Amino acid sequence: MVDTNINTLFFATAMGKINVNGKDVMVLSVQSPLGVALNGKAKGDVVDFNGRQVEILEVN
């Protein structure tokens, strides 16, 4: 589970957006473009993705 400044992500088999305990979570594949961009990154890292700055706030 990865919390970013944009949304919460979970990497598994891609399922799209789901709701968990009232919180929207995007379920993506690690092979998705965003999964590839975030691979190997840690809390506090920022990546440029589609012209947006995505900051990793928490990794669970």
CHARMM internal coordinates of N, CA and C (Angstrom, degrees):
IC EDIT
DIST 1 N 1 CA 1.4380
DIST 1 CA 1 C 1.5200
ANGL 1 N 1 CA 1 C 107.20
DIST 1 C 2 N 1.3069
ANGL 1 CA 1 C 2 N 116.92
DIHE 1 N 1 CA 1 C 2 N 129.14
DIST 2 N 2 CA 1.4544
ANGL 1 C 2 N 2 CA 122.42
DIHE 1 CA 1 C 2 N 2 CA -178.54
DIST 2 CA 2 C 1.5303
ANGL 2 N 2 CA 2 C 108.32
DIHE 1 C 2 N 2 CA 2 C -127.70
DIST 2 C 3 N 1.3230
ANGL 2 CA 2 C 3 N 116.07
DIHE 2 N 2 CA 2 C 3 N 119.86
DIST 3 N 3 CA 1.4650
ANGL 2 C 3 N 3 CA 120.69
DIHE 2 CA 2 C 3 N 3 CA 174.25
DIST 3 CA 3 C 1.5158
ANGL 3 N 3 CA 3 C 108.04
DIHE 2 C 3 N 3 CA 3 C -93.55
DIST 3 C 4 N 1.3351
ANGL 3 CA 3 C 4 N 116.16
DIHE 3 N 3 CA 3 C 4 N 128.93
DIST 4 N 4 CA 1.4618
ANGL 3 C 4 N 4 CA 121.03
DIHE 3 CA 3 C 4 N 4 CA 176.97
DIST 4 CA 4 C 1.5217
ANGL 4 N 4 CA 4 C 108.73
DIHE 3 C 4 N 4 CA 4 C -122.34
DIST 4 C 5 N 1.3129
ANGL 4 CA 4 C 5 N 115.95
DIHE 4 N 4 CA 4 C 5 N 172.89
DIST 5 N 5 CA 1.4539
ANGL 4 C 5 N 5 CA 119.70
DIHE 4 CA 4 C 5 N 5 CA 177.04
DIST 5 CA 5 C 1.5262
ANGL 5 N 5 CA 5 C 111.69
DIHE 4 C 5 N 5 CA 5 C -69.03
DIST 5 C 6 N 1.3226
ANGL 5 CA 5 C 6 N 117.80
DIHE 5 N 5 CA 5 C 6 N -10.53
DIST 6 N 6 CA 1.4617
ANGL 5 C 6 N 6 CA 121.82
DIHE 5 CA 5 C 6 N 6 CA -178.95
DIST 6 CA 6 C 1.5289
ANGL 6 N 6 CA 6 C 112.17
DIHE 5 C 6 N 6 CA 6 C -101.63
DIST 6 C 7 N 1.3477
ANGL 6 CA 6 C 7 N 117.08
DIHE 6 N 6 CA 6 C 7 N -44.78
DIST 7 N 7 CA 1.4606
ANGL 6 C 7 N 7 CA 121.38
DIHE 6 CA 6 C 7 N 7 CA -179.69
DIST 7 CA 7 C 1.5232
ANGL 7 N 7 CA 7 C 110.52
DIHE 6 C 7 N 7 CA 7 C -166.63
DIST 7 C 8 N 1.3259
ANGL 7 CA 7 C 8 N 114.78
DIHE 7 N 7 CA 7 C 8 N 179.73
DIST 8 N 8 CA 1.4600
ANGL 7 C 8 N 8 CA 121.28
DIHE 7 CA 7 C 8 N 8 CA 176.36
DIST 8 CA 8 C 1.5175
ANGL 8 N 8 CA 8 C 107.71
DIHE 7 C 8 N 8 CA 8 C -101.72
DIST 8 C 9 N 1.3293
ANGL 8 CA 8 C 9 N 115.51
DIHE 8 N 8 CA 8 C 9 N 134.36
DIST 9 N 9 CA 1.4597
ANGL 8 C 9 N 9 CA 121.34
DIHE 8 CA 8 C 9 N 9 CA -176.22
DIST 9 CA 9 C 1.5199
ANGL 9 N 9 CA 9 C 110.26
DIHE 8 C 9 N 9 CA 9 C -121.97
DIST 9 C 10 N 1.3206
ANGL 9 CA 9 C 10 N 115.75
DIHE 9 N 9 CA 9 C 10 N 146.75
DIST 10 N 10 CA 1.4574
ANGL 9 C 10 N 10 CA 122.12
DIHE 9 CA 9 C 10 N 10 CA 172.19
DIST 10 CA 10 C 1.5185
ANGL 10 N 10 CA 10 C 105.67
DIHE 9 C 10 N 10 CA 10 C -132.22
DIST 10 C 11 N 1.3300
ANGL 10 CA 10 C 11 N 116.40
DIHE 10 N 10 CA 10 C 11 N 130.26
DIST 11 N 11 CA 1.4594
ANGL 10 C 11 N 11 CA 120.15
DIHE 10 CA 10 C 11 N 11 CA -177.42
DIST 11 CA 11 C 1.5218
ANGL 11 N 11 CA 11 C 110.30
DIHE 10 C 11 N 11 CA 11 C -101.79
DIST 11 C 12 N 1.3256
ANGL 11 CA 11 C 12 N 114.33
DIHE 11 N 11 CA 11 C 12 N 120.09
DIST 12 N 12 CA 1.4636
ANGL 11 C 12 N 12 CA 123.64
DIHE 11 CA 11 C 12 N 12 CA -179.43
DIST 12 CA 12 C 1.5329
ANGL 12 N 12 CA 12 C 105.15
DIHE 11 C 12 N 12 CA 12 C -162.71
DIST 12 C 13 N 1.3140
ANGL 12 CA 12 C 13 N 117.41
DIHE 12 N 12 CA 12 C 13 N -150.35
DIST 13 N 13 CA 1.4530
ANGL 12 C 13 N 13 CA 120.75
DIHE 12 CA 12 C 13 N 13 CA 171.41
DIST 13 CA 13 C 1.5241
ANGL 13 N 13 CA 13 C 107.14
DIHE 12 C 13 N 13 CA 13 C -71.01
DIST 13 C 14 N 1.3104
ANGL 13 CA 13 C 14 N 117.62
DIHE 13 N 13 CA 13 C 14 N 128.86
DIST 14 N 14 CA 1.4643
ANGL 13 C 14 N 14 CA 121.83
DIHE 13 CA 13 C 14 N 14 CA -175.48
DIST 14 CA 14 C 1.5227
ANGL 14 N 14 CA 14 C 111.36
DIHE 13 C 14 N 14 CA 14 C -55.79
DIST 14 C 15 N 1.3392
ANGL 14 CA 14 C 15 N 115.55
DIHE 14 N 14 CA 14 C 15 N 128.15
DIST 15 N 15 CA 1.4652
ANGL 14 C 15 N 15 CA 121.98
DIHE 14 CA 14 C 15 N 15 CA 178.72
DIST 15 CA 15 C 1.5223
ANGL 15 N 15 CA 15 C 111.94
DIHE 14 C 15 N 15 CA 15 C -132.03
DIST 15 C 16 N 1.3208
ANGL 15 CA 15 C 16 N 117.71
DIHE 15 N 15 CA 15 C 16 N -8.18
DIST 16 N 16 CA 1.4581
ANGL 15 C 16 N 16 CA 120.03
DIHE 15 CA 15 C 16 N 16 CA -176.38
DIST 16 CA 16 C 1.5187
ANGL 16 N 16 CA 16 C 110.61
DIHE 15 C 16 N 16 CA 16 C 83.61
DIST 16 C 17 N 1.3314
ANGL 16 CA 16 C 17 N 116.38
DIHE 16 N 16 CA 16 C 17 N -154.27
DIST 17 N 17 CA 1.4589
ANGL 16 C 17 N 17 CA 121.00
DIHE 16 CA 16 C 17 N 17 CA -175.97
DIST 17 CA 17 C 1.5220
ANGL 17 N 17 CA 17 C 110.88
DIHE 16 C 17 N 17 CA 17 C -84.45
DIST 17 C 18 N 1.3385
ANGL 17 CA 17 C 18 N 115.87
DIHE 17 N 17 CA 17 C 18 N 132.45
DIST 18 N 18 CA 1.4610
ANGL 17 C 18 N 18 CA 122.45
DIHE 17 CA 17 C 18 N 18 CA 173.31
DIST 18 CA 18 C 1.5216
ANGL 18 N 18 CA 18 C 107.65
DIHE 17 C 18 N 18 CA 18 C -128.21
DIST 18 C 19 N 1.3206
ANGL 18 CA 18 C 19 N 116.37
DIHE 18 N 18 CA 18 C 19 N 166.46
DIST 19 N 19 CA 1.4558
ANGL 18 C 19 N 19 CA 120.98
DIHE 18 CA 18 C 19 N 19 CA 178.23
DIST 19 CA 19 C 1.5179
ANGL 19 N 19 CA 19 C 108.20
DIHE 18 C 19 N 19 CA 19 C -115.28
DIST 19 C 20 N 1.3303
ANGL 19 CA 19 C 20 N 116.40
DIHE 19 N 19 CA 19 C 20 N 125.10
DIST 20 N 20 CA 1.4598
ANGL 19 C 20 N 20 CA 122.31
DIHE 19 CA 19 C 20 N 20 CA -179.74
DIST 20 CA 20 C 1.5153
ANGL 20 N 20 CA 20 C 107.84
DIHE 19 C 20 N 20 CA 20 C -123.74
DIST 20 C 21 N 1.3148
ANGL 20 CA 20 C 21 N 116.03
DIHE 20 N 20 CA 20 C 21 N 115.26
DIST 21 N 21 CA 1.4710
ANGL 20 C 21 N 21 CA 121.42
DIHE 20 CA 20 C 21 N 21 CA -179.70
DIST 21 CA 21 C 1.5191
ANGL 21 N 21 CA 21 C 112.10
DIHE 20 C 21 N 21 CA 21 C 50.13
DIST 21 C 22 N 1.3264
ANGL 21 CA 21 C 22 N 116.83
DIHE 21 N 21 CA 21 C 22 N 43.32
DIST 22 N 22 CA 1.4500
ANGL 21 C 22 N 22 CA 121.82
DIHE 21 CA 21 C 22 N 22 CA 177.18
DIST 22 CA 22 C 1.5200
ANGL 22 N 22 CA 22 C 115.23
DIHE 21 C 22 N 22 CA 22 C 81.03
DIST 22 C 23 N 1.3306
ANGL 22 CA 22 C 23 N 118.03
DIHE 22 N 22 CA 22 C 23 N 4.92
DIST 23 N 23 CA 1.4610
ANGL 22 C 23 N 23 CA 121.79
DIHE 22 CA 22 C 23 N 23 CA -178.83
DIST 23 CA 23 C 1.5263
ANGL 23 N 23 CA 23 C 109.40
DIHE 22 C 23 N 23 CA 23 C -116.28
DIST 23 C 24 N 1.3324
ANGL 23 CA 23 C 24 N 116.84
DIHE 23 N 23 CA 23 C 24 N 128.92
DIST 24 N 24 CA 1.4653
ANGL 23 C 24 N 24 CA 120.50
DIHE 23 CA 23 C 24 N 24 CA 176.66
DIST 24 CA 24 C 1.5188
ANGL 24 N 24 CA 24 C 109.86
DIHE 23 C 24 N 24 CA 24 C -73.31
DIST 24 C 25 N 1.3304
ANGL 24 CA 24 C 25 N 115.98
DIHE 24 N 24 CA 24 C 25 N 132.80
DIST 25 N 25 CA 1.4587
ANGL 24 C 25 N 25 CA 123.18
DIHE 24 CA 24 C 25 N 25 CA -179.99
DIST 25 CA 25 C 1.5222
ANGL 25 N 25 CA 25 C 107.87
DIHE 24 C 25 N 25 CA 25 C -131.63
DIST 25 C 26 N 1.3365
ANGL 25 CA 25 C 26 N 116.29
DIHE 25 N 25 CA 25 C 26 N 130.36
DIST 26 N 26 CA 1.4558
ANGL 25 C 26 N 26 CA 120.55
DIHE 25 CA 25 C 26 N 26 CA 174.73
DIST 26 CA 26 C 1.5222
ANGL 26 N 26 CA 26 C 108.58
DIHE 25 C 26 N 26 CA 26 C -89.82
DIST 26 C 27 N 1.3375
ANGL 26 CA 26 C 27 N 116.66
DIHE 26 N 26 CA 26 C 27 N 122.68
DIST 27 N 27 CA 1.4613
ANGL 26 C 27 N 27 CA 121.62
DIHE 26 CA 26 C 27 N 27 CA 178.42
DIST 27 CA 27 C 1.5225
ANGL 27 N 27 CA 27 C 107.05
DIHE 26 C 27 N 27 CA 27 C -99.48
DIST 27 C 28 N 1.3378
ANGL 27 CA 27 C 28 N 115.08
DIHE 27 N 27 CA 27 C 28 N 113.05
DIST 28 N 28 CA 1.4525
ANGL 27 C 28 N 28 CA 122.11
DIHE 27 CA 27 C 28 N 28 CA -175.40
DIST 28 CA 28 C 1.5192
ANGL 28 N 28 CA 28 C 111.16
DIHE 27 C 28 N 28 CA 28 C -122.60
DIST 28 C 29 N 1.3050
ANGL 28 CA 28 C 29 N 115.35
DIHE 28 N 28 CA 28 C 29 N 158.80
DIST 29 N 29 CA 1.4620
ANGL 28 C 29 N 29 CA 121.68
DIHE 28 CA 28 C 29 N 29 CA 172.74
DIST 29 CA 29 C 1.5276
ANGL 29 N 29 CA 29 C 108.56
DIHE 28 C 29 N 29 CA 29 C -82.29
DIST 29 C 30 N 1.3307
ANGL 29 CA 29 C 30 N 116.79
DIHE 29 N 29 CA 29 C 30 N 147.59
DIST 30 N 30 CA 1.4696
ANGL 29 C 30 N 30 CA 119.92
DIHE 29 CA 29 C 30 N 30 CA 175.10
DIST 30 CA 30 C 1.5283
ANGL 30 N 30 CA 30 C 110.38
DIHE 29 C 30 N 30 CA 30 C -65.37
DIST 30 C 31 N 1.3335
ANGL 30 CA 30 C 31 N 116.74
DIHE 30 N 30 CA 30 C 31 N -16.26
DIST 31 N 31 CA 1.4576
ANGL 30 C 31 N 31 CA 121.35
DIHE 30 CA 30 C 31 N 31 CA 178.86
DIST 31 CA 31 C 1.5266
ANGL 31 N 31 CA 31 C 112.20
DIHE 30 C 31 N 31 CA 31 C -89.43
DIST 31 C 32 N 1.3403
ANGL 31 CA 31 C 32 N 117.00
DIHE 31 N 31 CA 31 C 32 N -3.34
DIST 32 N 32 CA 1.4621
ANGL 31 C 32 N 32 CA 120.45
DIHE 31 CA 31 C 32 N 32 CA 176.66
DIST 32 CA 32 C 1.5276
ANGL 32 N 32 CA 32 C 108.76
DIHE 31 C 32 N 32 CA 32 C -68.48
DIST 32 C 33 N 1.3242
ANGL 32 CA 32 C 33 N 118.22
DIHE 32 N 32 CA 32 C 33 N 159.43
DIST 33 N 33 CA 1.4660
ANGL 32 C 33 N 33 CA 119.36
DIHE 32 CA 32 C 33 N 33 CA 179.13
DIST 33 CA 33 C 1.5364
ANGL 33 N 33 CA 33 C 113.41
DIHE 32 C 33 N 33 CA 33 C -55.09
DIST 33 C 34 N 1.3280
ANGL 33 CA 33 C 34 N 118.14
DIHE 33 N 33 CA 33 C 34 N -41.41
DIST 34 N 34 CA 1.4664
ANGL 33 C 34 N 34 CA 119.82
DIHE 33 CA 33 C 34 N 34 CA 178.47
DIST 34 CA 34 C 1.5238
ANGL 34 N 34 CA 34 C 110.81
DIHE 33 C 34 N 34 CA 34 C -70.40
DIST 34 C 35 N 1.3221
ANGL 34 CA 34 C 35 N 117.55
DIHE 34 N 34 CA 34 C 35 N -37.05
DIST 35 N 35 CA 1.4640
ANGL 34 C 35 N 35 CA 121.04
DIHE 34 CA 34 C 35 N 35 CA 176.14
DIST 35 CA 35 C 1.5164
ANGL 35 N 35 CA 35 C 111.75
DIHE 34 C 35 N 35 CA 35 C -60.76
DIST 35 C 36 N 1.3124
ANGL 35 CA 35 C 36 N 116.36
DIHE 35 N 35 CA 35 C 36 N -41.98
DIST 36 N 36 CA 1.4659
ANGL 35 C 36 N 36 CA 121.10
DIHE 35 CA 35 C 36 N 36 CA 178.21
DIST 36 CA 36 C 1.5261
ANGL 36 N 36 CA 36 C 109.97
DIHE 35 C 36 N 36 CA 36 C -65.49
DIST 36 C 37 N 1.3355
ANGL 36 CA 36 C 37 N 117.35
DIHE 36 N 36 CA 36 C 37 N -42.43
DIST 37 N 37 CA 1.4676
ANGL 36 C 37 N 37 CA 121.04
DIHE 36 CA 36 C 37 N 37 CA -179.17
DIST 37 CA 37 C 1.5207
ANGL 37 N 37 CA 37 C 111.85
DIHE 36 C 37 N 37 CA 37 C -63.88
DIST 37 C 38 N 1.3373
ANGL 37 CA 37 C 38 N 117.13
DIHE 37 N 37 CA 37 C 38 N -34.24
DIST 38 N 38 CA 1.4669
ANGL 37 C 38 N 38 CA 120.90
DIHE 37 CA 37 C 38 N 38 CA -176.99
DIST 38 CA 38 C 1.5261
ANGL 38 N 38 CA 38 C 113.53
DIHE 37 C 38 N 38 CA 38 C -90.60
DIST 38 C 39 N 1.3195
ANGL 38 CA 38 C 39 N 117.85
DIHE 38 N 38 CA 38 C 39 N -10.44
DIST 39 N 39 CA 1.4607
ANGL 38 C 39 N 39 CA 121.42
DIHE 38 CA 38 C 39 N 39 CA -177.63
DIST 39 CA 39 C 1.5260
ANGL 39 N 39 CA 39 C 111.27
DIHE 38 C 39 N 39 CA 39 C -56.27
DIST 39 C 40 N 1.3234
ANGL 39 CA 39 C 40 N 116.43
DIHE 39 N 39 CA 39 C 40 N 126.57
DIST 40 N 40 CA 1.4514
ANGL 39 C 40 N 40 CA 122.09
DIHE 39 CA 39 C 40 N 40 CA 177.16
DIST 40 CA 40 C 1.5197
ANGL 40 N 40 CA 40 C 114.18
DIHE 39 C 40 N 40 CA 40 C 83.17
DIST 40 C 41 N 1.3210
ANGL 40 CA 40 C 41 N 117.86
DIHE 40 N 40 CA 40 C 41 N 0.01
DIST 41 N 41 CA 1.4613
ANGL 40 C 41 N 41 CA 121.29
DIHE 40 CA 40 C 41 N 41 CA -179.69
DIST 41 CA 41 C 1.5251
ANGL 41 N 41 CA 41 C 109.85
DIHE 40 C 41 N 41 CA 41 C -87.71
DIST 41 C 42 N 1.3366
ANGL 41 CA 41 C 42 N 115.95
DIHE 41 N 41 CA 41 C 42 N 163.46
DIST 42 N 42 CA 1.4706
ANGL 41 C 42 N 42 CA 121.40
DIHE 41 CA 41 C 42 N 42 CA -176.68
DIST 42 CA 42 C 1.5290
ANGL 42 N 42 CA 42 C 109.62
DIHE 41 C 42 N 42 CA 42 C -134.78
DIST 42 C 43 N 1.3139
ANGL 42 CA 42 C 43 N 115.07
DIHE 42 N 42 CA 42 C 43 N 173.69
DIST 43 N 43 CA 1.4623
ANGL 42 C 43 N 43 CA 122.35
DIHE 42 CA 42 C 43 N 43 CA 178.52
DIST 43 CA 43 C 1.5362
ANGL 43 N 43 CA 43 C 109.20
DIHE 42 C 43 N 43 CA 43 C -51.06
DIST 43 C 44 N 1.3235
ANGL 43 CA 43 C 44 N 115.45
DIHE 43 N 43 CA 43 C 44 N 131.19
DIST 44 N 44 CA 1.4542
ANGL 43 C 44 N 44 CA 121.27
DIHE 43 CA 43 C 44 N 44 CA 179.63
DIST 44 CA 44 C 1.5158
ANGL 44 N 44 CA 44 C 114.30
DIHE 43 C 44 N 44 CA 44 C 94.43
DIST 44 C 45 N 1.3384
ANGL 44 CA 44 C 45 N 117.49
DIHE 44 N 44 CA 44 C 45 N -17.53
DIST 45 N 45 CA 1.4614
ANGL 44 C 45 N 45 CA 120.42
DIHE 44 CA 44 C 45 N 45 CA 178.25
DIST 45 CA 45 C 1.5287
ANGL 45 N 45 CA 45 C 109.84
DIHE 44 C 45 N 45 CA 45 C -72.35
DIST 45 C 46 N 1.3200
ANGL 45 CA 45 C 46 N 115.76
DIHE 45 N 45 CA 45 C 46 N 150.05
DIST 46 N 46 CA 1.4651
ANGL 45 C 46 N 46 CA 122.59
DIHE 45 CA 45 C 46 N 46 CA 178.26
DIST 46 CA 46 C 1.5224
ANGL 46 N 46 CA 46 C 107.57
DIHE 45 C 46 N 46 CA 46 C -126.28
DIST 46 C 47 N 1.3401
ANGL 46 CA 46 C 47 N 116.36
DIHE 46 N 46 CA 46 C 47 N 132.97
DIST 47 N 47 CA 1.4638
ANGL 46 C 47 N 47 CA 121.13
DIHE 46 CA 46 C 47 N 47 CA 175.65
DIST 47 CA 47 C 1.5226
ANGL 47 N 47 CA 47 C 108.40
DIHE 46 C 47 N 47 CA 47 C -122.68
DIST 47 C 48 N 1.3136
ANGL 47 CA 47 C 48 N 115.71
DIHE 47 N 47 CA 47 C 48 N 148.60
DIST 48 N 48 CA 1.4579
ANGL 47 C 48 N 48 CA 121.62
DIHE 47 CA 47 C 48 N 48 CA 174.80
DIST 48 CA 48 C 1.5181
ANGL 48 N 48 CA 48 C 106.92
DIHE 47 C 48 N 48 CA 48 C -90.98
DIST 48 C 49 N 1.3324
ANGL 48 CA 48 C 49 N 116.89
DIHE 48 N 48 CA 48 C 49 N 119.25
DIST 49 N 49 CA 1.4612
ANGL 48 C 49 N 49 CA 120.86
DIHE 48 CA 48 C 49 N 49 CA -178.58
DIST 49 CA 49 C 1.5173
ANGL 49 N 49 CA 49 C 108.64
DIHE 48 C 49 N 49 CA 49 C -132.74
DIST 49 C 50 N 1.3044
ANGL 49 CA 49 C 50 N 116.23
DIHE 49 N 49 CA 49 C 50 N 116.87
DIST 50 N 50 CA 1.4712
ANGL 49 C 50 N 50 CA 122.27
DIHE 49 CA 49 C 50 N 50 CA -179.14
DIST 50 CA 50 C 1.5221
ANGL 50 N 50 CA 50 C 112.11
DIHE 49 C 50 N 50 CA 50 C 51.80
DIST 50 C 51 N 1.3221
ANGL 50 CA 50 C 51 N 116.68
DIHE 50 N 50 CA 50 C 51 N 41.21
DIST 51 N 51 CA 1.4539
ANGL 50 C 51 N 51 CA 121.16
DIHE 50 CA 50 C 51 N 51 CA 177.77
DIST 51 CA 51 C 1.5119
ANGL 51 N 51 CA 51 C 115.30
DIHE 50 C 51 N 51 CA 51 C 79.09
DIST 51 C 52 N 1.3355
ANGL 51 CA 51 C 52 N 117.43
DIHE 51 N 51 CA 51 C 52 N 5.82
DIST 52 N 52 CA 1.4700
ANGL 51 C 52 N 52 CA 121.80
DIHE 51 CA 51 C 52 N 52 CA 179.17
DIST 52 CA 52 C 1.5184
ANGL 52 N 52 CA 52 C 109.22
DIHE 51 C 52 N 52 CA 52 C -116.20
DIST 52 C 53 N 1.3112
ANGL 52 CA 52 C 53 N 115.92
DIHE 52 N 52 CA 52 C 53 N 143.37
DIST 53 N 53 CA 1.4584
ANGL 52 C 53 N 53 CA 121.49
DIHE 52 CA 52 C 53 N 53 CA 175.66
DIST 53 CA 53 C 1.5235
ANGL 53 N 53 CA 53 C 107.81
DIHE 52 C 53 N 53 CA 53 C -85.93
DIST 53 C 54 N 1.3209
ANGL 53 CA 53 C 54 N 117.46
DIHE 53 N 53 CA 53 C 54 N 117.91
DIST 54 N 54 CA 1.4553
ANGL 53 C 54 N 54 CA 123.09
DIHE 53 CA 53 C 54 N 54 CA 179.67
DIST 54 CA 54 C 1.5243
ANGL 54 N 54 CA 54 C 107.31
DIHE 53 C 54 N 54 CA 54 C -108.28
DIST 54 C 55 N 1.3348
ANGL 54 CA 54 C 55 N 115.93
DIHE 54 N 54 CA 54 C 55 N 114.15
DIST 55 N 55 CA 1.4643
ANGL 54 C 55 N 55 CA 121.36
DIHE 54 CA 54 C 55 N 55 CA 179.54
DIST 55 CA 55 C 1.5168
ANGL 55 N 55 CA 55 C 109.51
DIHE 54 C 55 N 55 CA 55 C -102.63
DIST 55 C 56 N 1.3211
ANGL 55 CA 55 C 56 N 116.70
DIHE 55 N 55 CA 55 C 56 N 132.39
DIST 56 N 56 CA 1.4555
ANGL 55 C 56 N 56 CA 121.66
DIHE 55 CA 55 C 56 N 56 CA 176.97
DIST 56 CA 56 C 1.5246
ANGL 56 N 56 CA 56 C 108.12
DIHE 55 C 56 N 56 CA 56 C -82.10
DIST 56 C 57 N 1.3304
ANGL 56 CA 56 C 57 N 115.66
DIHE 56 N 56 CA 56 C 57 N 116.27
DIST 57 N 57 CA 1.4579
ANGL 56 C 57 N 57 CA 121.40
DIHE 56 CA 56 C 57 N 57 CA -178.65
DIST 57 CA 57 C 1.5232
ANGL 57 N 57 CA 57 C 112.50
DIHE 56 C 57 N 57 CA 57 C -91.81
DIST 57 C 58 N 1.3234
ANGL 57 CA 57 C 58 N 116.62
DIHE 57 N 57 CA 57 C 58 N -33.75
DIST 58 N 58 CA 1.4640
ANGL 57 C 58 N 58 CA 121.26
DIHE 57 CA 57 C 58 N 58 CA -177.30
DIST 58 CA 58 C 1.5153
ANGL 58 N 58 CA 58 C 109.31
DIHE 57 C 58 N 58 CA 58 C -159.62
DIST 58 C 59 N 1.3192
ANGL 58 CA 58 C 59 N 116.19
DIHE 58 N 58 CA 58 C 59 N 143.58
DIST 59 N 59 CA 1.4588
ANGL 58 C 59 N 59 CA 122.09
DIHE 58 CA 58 C 59 N 59 CA 174.23
DIST 59 CA 59 C 1.5143
ANGL 59 N 59 CA 59 C 106.95
DIHE 58 C 59 N 59 CA 59 C -124.32
DIST 59 C 60 N 1.3174
ANGL 59 CA 59 C 60 N 116.30
DIHE 59 N 59 CA 59 C 60 N 121.97
DIST 60 N 60 CA 1.4659
ANGL 59 C 60 N 60 CA 121.40
DIHE 59 CA 59 C 60 N 60 CA -179.48
DIST 60 CA 60 C 1.5087
ANGL 60 N 60 CA 60 C 110.63
DIHE 59 C 60 N 60 CA 60 C -115.26
END
COOR INIT
IC SEED 1 N 1 CA 1 C
IC BUILD
